[in-house]
Amino acid sequence: MSLEPAVVSAVTALVAVIVGPLVSVYVAKNQINASVVSTNRQTWINRLRDELATLVGIVHHLPSAHANESISTDTAIAEYGKFVEKFQVVKLLINPKEADHQELIRLIESANKKIIESINKCQDP
């Protein structure tokens, strides 16, 4: 049983017409998914950076500003509340199972203790 060249050409063309678009759809879908993941990841990174920048700003400013009485105790406590809020946001944004993220939490907790100590120290008579 020998196939005519015209039949072979027709079958090849039919397969190409069916398989070509399927491959294109598959590739396009994967590219769209990769693009969405990349965009979401960059948004997450930017948000985490913003939250950490706020935390670092509070850690650097609050103790000295309160110690030299540039800000009142009430203002210091309000700023500390903002620190706690940002700390909770950071905890929600990171993966607590990753070692680097655990270290970040440890460092922020250490800064938290220092801020509390500095506010309490300035309140002592």
C-alpha positions in Angstrom: 0.0 0.0 0.0 1.6 3.1 -1.2 0.4 6.6 -0.5 0.1 9.1 -3.2 2.3 12.2 -2.8 -0.7 14.4 -2.9 -2.3 12.5 0.0 0.9 12.8 2.1 1.0 16.5 1.3 -2.6 17.0 2.3 -2.2 15.1 5.6 0.9 17.1 6.4 -0.8 20.4 5.7 -3.8 19.3 7.8 -1.6 18.4 10.7 0.2 21.7 10.4 -3.0 23.6 10.3 -4.3 21.9 13.5 -1.0 21.7 15.5 0.4 25.1 14.6 -2.3 27.2 16.3 -2.4 24.9 19.3 1.3 25.3 19.9 0.9 29.1 19.4 -1.9 29.2 22.0 0.2 27.2 24.4 3.2 29.4 24.1 1.1 32.6 24.3 -0.6 31.3 27.5 2.7 30.5 29.1 4.1 34.0 28.2 1.0 35.7 29.6 1.3 33.7 32.9 5.0 34.5 33.2 4.3 38.2 32.6 1.5 38.3 35.2 3.8 36.5 37.8 6.6 38.9 37.0 4.4 41.9 37.4 2.9 40.6 40.7 6.4 39.8 42.0 7.6 43.3 41.2 4.6 44.9 42.9 5.2 42.7 46.0 8.9 43.7 46.1 8.0 47.4 45.8 5.5 47.2 48.6 7.9 45.4 50.9 10.6 48.0 50.2 8.1 50.8 51.0 7.1 49.2 54.2 10.7 48.5 55.3 11.7 52.1 54.3 9.0 53.4 56.7 10.2 51.1 59.5 13.8 52.1 59.1 12.9 55.8 59.1 11.0 55.4 62.3 13.8 53.4 63.9 16.3 56.1 63.0 14.2 59.1 63.9 12.0 58.2 66.9 14.5 57.4 69.7 16.7 60.5 69.1 13.8 62.9 68.4 12.1 61.8 71.6 15.3 61.8 73.7 16.0 65.5 72.7 12.4 66.4 73.2 11.8 67.3 69.5 8.7 65.2 69.8 6.4 64.7 72.7 5.8 61.3 74.4 2.3 61.3 72.9 3.8 61.8 69.4 6.4 59.1 70.1 3.7 56.7 71.1 1.7 57.5 68.0 4.9 56.9 65.8 5.5 53.7 67.7 1.9 52.6 66.7 2.8 53.3 63.1 5.9 51.2 63.5 3.9 48.3 64.9 1.4 48.5 62.0 4.1 48.5 59.4 5.8 45.6 61.2 2.6 43.6 60.9 2.3 44.4 57.2 5.9 43.2 56.7 5.2 40.0 58.5 2.2 39.4 56.2 4.3 40.1 53.1 7.1 37.7 53.8 7.5 33.9 54.0 8.1 33.1 57.7 9.7 29.7 56.7 12.6 31.3 54.8 15.8 31.8 56.8 16.4 35.4 55.5 12.9 36.4 56.3 13.2 35.0 59.8 16.4 37.0 60.3 14.5 40.1 59.1 11.8 39.5 61.7 14.4 39.0 64.4 16.1 42.3 63.5 12.8 44.2 63.4 11.8 42.7 66.8 15.2 43.9 68.2 14.5 47.4 66.9 11.0 47.2 68.4 12.5 46.5 71.8 15.0 49.4 71.4 12.1 51.8 70.5 10.1 50.8 73.6 13.2 51.2 75.8 13.9 54.6 74.4 10.3 55.8 75.0 10.2 54.4 78.5 13.6 55.8 79.4 12.5 59.3 78.5 9.4 58.9 80.7 11.4 58.0 83.8 11.8 60.9 86.2 
